Amino acid sequence: MARSFDKLSGDQVPLPPVNADVLTTACSYCTVACGYKIYRWPIGRQGGPAADENALKQEFPNGGAMMPWVSPSQHNICIHKGEPHHVVVVPDHETTVVNPMGNHSIRGGTLAQKVYNPDMPTRDRLQYPMIRIAGVLQPVSWDLATDVMAAVSKHVLDKHGVHAWGMKTYSYEYFENTYAISKLVNTSVGTPVYAPHDKPQNAEDAAGLDDAGINSFAASYDDWAECEVAFISGCDPYETKTVLFTEWMMRGDKKMIFVTPHKTMGVAYAEQNGGLWLPIIPGTDTVLHLALARIIVENGWQDQEFIDTWVAKKWDLESGYGRGTRNTRWQWRTTWGAFQSDWEDYQKFIMAEEAGELENAARITGIDADLIVKAAEMIAKPNADGSRPKTSFMLEKGNYWSNNYMNTASLGSLGLICGAGNRPGQVISRGGGHQRGGMGAGDGRGWLSPEKYPGRRKKALNVDRWVMDGNVRFMWTIGLTWFAGMLASQELAMRVEELTRGNPNQPRHVDRQHLIDTLIARVESGGMVLVDSDIYPVEPLNTQFADIVLPAAGWGEADFARCNSERRLRLYSAFNDPPGQAKPDWYAIAMFARKMGFEGYDWQDSNDVFEEASRFSRTGVLSYHPLVVEAKKQGRKGHDLLRDYGTDGIQTPIRVKDGQLVGTKRLHDATADWGETEGVTVDQKWLYAFGTHSGKALLLKTKWNFEGWIDYYEAVKPRAEKGELWVTNGRVNETWQSGFDDLRKPYLAKRWPYPMMVLHPKDAAPRGIESGDLVEVRNDTVYVQTGEPIGVLEKDLTFTKLMENGHIRVTEGQFTAVAIVSDEMRQGVVMANFNFPGAPANAVVHAVPDPVSGNYRYKLGRGVLTKVGESAYKHAFNGMSLKPRHII
């Protein structure tokens, strides 16, 4: 059908008329999830400049940037009910939470540009199911695609079992989609071969916090505003969670301490305002935490009253249900060196740990001793009047993506002795990467894993390794960049290509039985069938090798719900049609499940999934079940009741108090007025206590020379004889993740058209590298862990033993990037774009997981830098900026 689109000049933006449709949503990008309003109306008309002539109810030109207005990036043409409509997506100036008065990041300010428009770069959205025929993806029907998937899956499950059927998906999307995925994986198929997007196995992010009893998202945004000192480990919330920083953390006379090898804009702001930059050597955060804790204990600066009240004592560890090792989340972890302790034991440990001595810590971390002492004083030294500084501790991927268990456990202990964890302005919490959209459908199938830790404890299966070892015959990926997002990226990609497109069994024509027979023949020849669900073609990644591609509907194309990093639940309203035949991922799951013969997938819309999932949320921190119960009492849909809350939403876990729905500001908070709250069970005691059997937090001991860590760290350090540097990865404020949307937004695509890499001038000069040069980074010794022996002792899981026993393979990896030479980077370390398409920085990082948590150590890459030539951006007057970022 021919459509007529309004033609506006590049600097013209239409105002919504007074009768425009108005809906609410939240930003789809960072974990803050600022509240937005959507104005939609048919093309051919627009509002006027007078306040009574437009839906914004503002006089134009208006009085300033803090008043509602519409920029070109906030307008687009969408398709609604098959017809073109104007759509304006602007921050909600009326909201009182998250982003009051319409604060927003540059990412959120371009939300309208991600809306599908056939005349814009988003025209390459996936619109139809496709099957690869003779090497080329060709459109087919949903019916045929899912017929083939189901037939091949039934064969794989019948002949090879659940260990040959795998899935890797996002973990952060919307409740409706993640619940459907979990139900299929855990309940219907029942496979242990599952991993969320940024992990090779199904496990926690910050495992050390979990073991200490600290929920990773216990804090509210008020806590970051109310603290007097913020210790920020491994992230810059300005770059990655902008409004959390500008709206909340910049309030008051706050001092910020940044622990990162990169002086970003947020770090520069902190230094200019009385804070500190601790330019740490990658991987050594544990030593810094030990040194800070030792200084505090030596000087008696610990919060003894808090420790006496809220830290587990010896009798808490040895009595009742919490006896001994059972007081930890995973009892086997104590076999790796008795991590848990009480206060008395912790003091002895910290004073005896040589790495925590100031001189040793300064040498290992590369941080001046004076800075370490000053940081200890700022976070813990009592004031002249005897009061204590209100210190909060934030960690993110720079912390737990290097030395996962040790860093998170030691940071938890440092925060606890400073009195943080469960009080206003004194919290220990992740800053957050993605929004909290994960909703499970019961326990996973980890107990079916063939891998295990010492003793009988089952170990979550490493899906990457399981695939590369040829054990997976059917694999379904949903909404992620699998290869670039994992370690030894090129090795993983080449192996998947060998198992899929490299296998001789390739369909030649679109006949149902031919497709099924051919793909089953591949399975039987040792190959793998790959299905990929996404909104865009993800090449040269999943889509490039997929046999079947399913088009997904995303943000704004169906009603969805999820929480932000302070657990605030909102409805993300549908306001435009998905392109072509694109469907929400829950729809794809349901259609496939029904063809497999699984029951319970007869959902008619997103709300049906939302309401069913609520029952499984009841004992978790994202519980919204009371909202659904209340909606049913009112004869309404759960989505519709949530819609009434607008951009304010309600913080989970939702409770009922005096018959009213109430949110939960922070977890573990014994100071809160809980009153007589209905529906709070013993399983939800983490509301007002720490998440351990005793309800008290655990101090965990983390020895720097722990055998599961130190030999690996020594093996992966940059080799001076080769001229290698540390290669870490990071993000910039202007773009999000892999840039899947941003590369289709004209301004942002021009701003960052190619991956960049920041390095210190003293590292650049000897290599003849200048800003704007194209540089190759190469690591000729990338370690990849292969299948490990079953039932081994813990000493056999160390890197050295794995090498000796032939369970480490050596490969190589490389990527290219445009150099930005700047003293914002610690000398000896370079920072590359994380997950930029076509430049997998993870290719030079070792695929050997943390033996305690099982997580990867993405920040510990290394490589030799070689100038390839000058990039197209070196002498350009517009486009990619080569300016340093540590400016205010």
NORPETA-V276249 format. One line per field, one symbol per residue. phi: phi as a letter, one per 20 degrees, with the letter a starting at -180 (. if undefined). psi: psi as a letter, one per 30 degrees, with the letter a starting at -180 (. if undefined). burial: I if it has 16 or more other C-alpha atoms within 10 Angstrom, else O. A space follows every 10 residues. Layout:
phi=???
psi=???
burial=???
This chain:
phi=.fcddfdcfg ddcfefffef fccdbcgeef fflgecdddc bffobafdff gedcfflcec feeqfeegbc egfdcbdddc lncfcfbcdc fffefdcmcg mnfaeffffd gffeffbfec gffegfccgc cfdlncfcfc egffgfgfgf ffffffffed nffddcbcbf ddfdgffffg fffffeeefm deebbfgdcf bebffdfffg ffndffcfed fgfffefecd eddmacfffd bgfgffedfe fmeeddddda fdeeffffff ffdnecddff fgndggfgff fffffffgem efefffgfed dfegfffddl feglfffefc fffffeplff adffffgfff fefffefgff ffffemdggf ffffffffec fffgenfdfe ddcdcbffee eccgffffff fgfffffene qbcgmcccaf fodefedece dnffdffeff ebegndffdg fffgffffen eddcccdcmb dfffedelgf fffffffffd feefecgdbe cgffffffff ffgfeneced dcdaecfdce cgffdfeccd edecgndafc badefdmeec eeffcbfffl dfcgffffgf ffffffneen cefebffgfg fffgfeegdd fdfcggffff ffgemceggf ffgffleflb feffcdclnd fcedfbemef efefleefne dffdffgcbf ecfendfded ecffegffcf fffffdfgeg femfcfcdca ccgfcclemg effddgffff fcfbfdbebf gfefgfemdc gnfecedcde cdecfdgdfe mffffeefgf ffffemdcdd cbbbbcbefc eaffeffncd ddgemfgncf gffddeecfg feeneedfed ebreecfere efdfdfebof edffdecd
psi=kkkkkkjklf gkkkkklfgk kkllalkfcl feikklkkkk lklfllllfl egflffhkkk kaglfflklk lefgklklkk hfkkkkkkjl kjffkgldik ggkllfeffg efffkkjfgl fgfgkkfkkk kjkhfkkkka leeeefeeee eeeeeeeeef lffgjlkkll fgbleeeeee eeeeeeeeeh kfikklegkf ljlldieeee efgjkfhfll feefeflfkj jjjgljfeef ieeeeeeeff kaikkkjkjk fkjaeeeeee efhgalkjik kkfgeeeeee eeeeeeeefh flieeeeeef kklefefgla fgkbffflej fffffggiel laeeeeeeee ffjeffkeee eeeefgkkee eeeeeeeeff kklegflkkj kljklaffef gdideeeeee eeeeeefggl eglkgiljlk ekdlligkjl halahfffkf kllkbfkkkk kjeeeeefgg fkfkkjkjhl jeeffllhee eeeeeeeefd ffkfjkkfli keeeeeeeee eeefggakkk kkklflkiki beeefkekkk kkkbkfflkl kllafghjkl kjkkflklkb gklleeeeee eeeeffgklg hhkfleeeee eefefffegl fgkgeeeeee eeeghlkeee eeeffbfeak klkklkkhgk kkljellgjf flieajkkgj lffgffegll hlefgklkkk kjkegkffee eeeefglkje ffgllkjlla lleflkbgge eefgjeeeee eiflklkklk effeefghkl kfkkkkkkjg ikkkkaklkk glleffflee eeeegggkkk allllllkkj kkgfkkkfkk klkkhkkfij fffgkkijlk fefglliffh lllkkkkeak lffegkflbk kgllfhl.
burial=OOOOIOOOOO OOIIIIIIOI OIIIIIIIII IIIIIIIIII IIIOOIIIIO OOIIIIOIIO OOOOOOOIII OIIIIIIIII OOIIIIIIII IIIIIOIIII IIIIIOIIII IIIIIIIOOI IIOOIIIIII IIIOOOIIII OIOIIIIIII IIIIIIIOOI IIIIIIIIII IIIIIIIIII IIIIIIIOII IIIIIIIIII IIIOIIIIII IIIIIIIIII IIIIIIIIII IIIIIIIIII IIIIIIIIII OOOIIIIIII IIIIIIIIII IOOOIIIIII IIIIIIIIII IIIIIIIOOO IIIOOOIOOI IIIOOIIOOO OIIIIIIIIO OIIOOOOOII IIIOOIIOII IOIIIIIIOO IIOIIIIIIO OIOOIIIIII IIOOOOOIII IIIIIIIIII IIIIIIIIII IIIIIIIIII IIIIIIIIII IIIIIIIIII IOOIIIIIIO IIIIOOIIII IIIIIIIIOO IIIIIIIIII IIIIIIIIII IIIOOIIIII IOIOIIIOOO OOOOIIIIII IIIIOOIIII IIIIIIIIOO IIIIIIIIII IIIIIIIIII IIIIIIIIII IIIIIIIIIO IIIIIIIIII IIIOIIOOOO IOOOOIIIII IIIIIIIIII IIIIIIIIII IOOOOOIIIO IIIOOIIIII IIIIIIOOOO IIIIIIIIII OIOOOOIOOI OOOIIIIIII IIIIIIIIII IIIIOOIIII OIIOOIIIOO OOOIIIIIII IIIIIIIIII IIIIIOOIII IIIIIIIIII IOIIOOOOII IIIIIIIIIO IIIIIIOIOO IOOIOIIIII OIIOOOIIOO IIIIIIIIII IIIIIIIIII IIIIIIIIII IIIIIIIIII IIIIIIIIII IIIIIIIOOI IOIIOOOOOI IIOIIIOO
